[in-house]
Amino acid sequence: GAAGQGAAGARMASELLITKPRTSHCWYGLYFDVCAKDKPIVLKALQSGCSSGAAETPLSVRVWKCTEGSFQGNEEDASKWEEVGNDEIVLKTVDFDKYSFDSANAEYTTLPFDKPVRVEEEGRQGFLVHTGHIGGLVLRGGFGSESLINAWSLGSKTDETSHIQITAGSVCSATPFVVEQNNNARGFTGSIVYDVDE
């Protein structure tokens, strides 16, 4: 009946997006967007890892969300960002395997993320993850023909599920809110735990 439909409509089911595996890239941090498709989503956790250069090293990991939607055009304006996580943690080391095209078995670390972030239907939410270490965050270029030219542009889709997609973003320098110059767009590498708001 109607009551049953109402109860089902209010139920939220957790989902997991696992990105394709890292390529040889890593850096201090990365901007990227998470985009909702045809239903609102609630982002519950971001998970990633470090390169061997930062193995077993406590890192100052900070996560911001853009208050203006997309990261694009807001990368260097700190007033457009709200910190949603800040902790000193050791990230799991994610080794680079150039023959790996599936990261289902990769182990990632949950990044500091104080409260869920809602993204409305067809909405776009920018994030900045920063580690303070040049090897602190594993990144991804393209695969196949993409990898030969690494020709993602900012905002290009890097990964998706039926509910969300992630876009390529700017690489951040050693200082938050300073974009690394002459650096190609890179993809977030790791996983995202989210609920679909039915």
Secondary structure in CASP SS format (residue, H / E / C, confidence):
PFRMAT SS
TARGET T0000
AUTHOR 0000-0000-0000
METHOD secondary structure of the structure
MODEL  1
G C 1.00
A H 1.00
A H 1.00
G H 1.00
Q H 1.00
G H 1.00
A H 1.00
A H 1.00
G H 1.00
A H 1.00
R C 1.00
M E 1.00
A E 1.00
S E 1.00
E E 1.00
L E 1.00
L E 1.00
I E 1.00
T C 1.00
K C 1.00
P C 1.00
R C 1.00
T C 1.00
S C 1.00
H C 1.00
C E 1.00
W E 1.00
Y C 1.00
G E 1.00
L E 1.00
Y E 1.00
F E 1.00
D E 1.00
V E 1.00
C E 1.00
A E 1.00
K C 1.00
D C 1.00
K C 1.00
P C 1.00
I E 1.00
V E 1.00
L E 1.00
K E 1.00
A E 1.00
L E 1.00
Q E 1.00
S E 1.00
G C 1.00
C E 1.00
S C 1.00
S H 1.00
G H 1.00
A H 1.00
A C 1.00
E C 1.00
T C 1.00
P C 1.00
L E 1.00
S E 1.00
V E 1.00
R E 1.00
V E 1.00
W E 1.00
K E 1.00
C E 1.00
T C 1.00
E C 1.00
G C 1.00
S C 1.00
F C 1.00
Q C 1.00
G C 1.00
N C 1.00
E C 1.00
E C 1.00
D C 1.00
A H 1.00
S H 1.00
K H 1.00
W E 1.00
E E 1.00
E E 1.00
V E 1.00
G E 1.00
N E 1.00
D E 1.00
E E 1.00
I E 1.00
V C 1.00
L C 1.00
K C 1.00
T E 1.00
V C 1.00
D C 1.00
F C 1.00
D C 1.00
K C 1.00
Y C 1.00
S C 1.00
F C 1.00
D C 1.00
S C 1.00
A C 1.00
N C 1.00
A C 1.00
E C 1.00
Y C 1.00
T E 1.00
T E 1.00
L C 1.00
P C 1.00
F C 1.00
D C 1.00
K C 1.00
P C 1.00
V E 1.00
R E 1.00
V E 1.00
E C 1.00
E C 1.00
E C 1.00
G C 1.00
R E 1.00
Q E 1.00
G E 1.00
F E 1.00
L E 1.00
V E 1.00
H E 1.00
T C 1.00
G C 1.00
H C 1.00
I C 1.00
G C 1.00
G C 1.00
L E 1.00
V E 1.00
L E 1.00
R E 1.00
G C 1.00
G C 1.00
F C 1.00
G C 1.00
S H 1.00
E H 1.00
S H 1.00
L H 1.00
I H 1.00
N C 1.00
A C 1.00
W C 1.00
S C 1.00
L C 1.00
G C 1.00
S C 1.00
K E 1.00
T E 1.00
D E 1.00
E E 1.00
T C 1.00
S C 1.00
H C 1.00
I E 1.00
Q E 1.00
I E 1.00
T E 1.00
A C 1.00
G E 1.00
S C 1.00
V E 1.00
C E 1.00
S C 1.00
A C 1.00
T C 1.00
P C 1.00
F C 1.00
V C 1.00
V E 1.00
E C 1.00
Q C 1.00
N C 1.00
N C 1.00
N C 1.00
A C 1.00
R E 1.00
G E 1.00
F E 1.00
T C 1.00
G C 1.00
S E 1.00
I E 1.00
V E 1.00
Y E 1.00
D E 1.00
V E 1.00
D E 1.00
E C 1.00
END
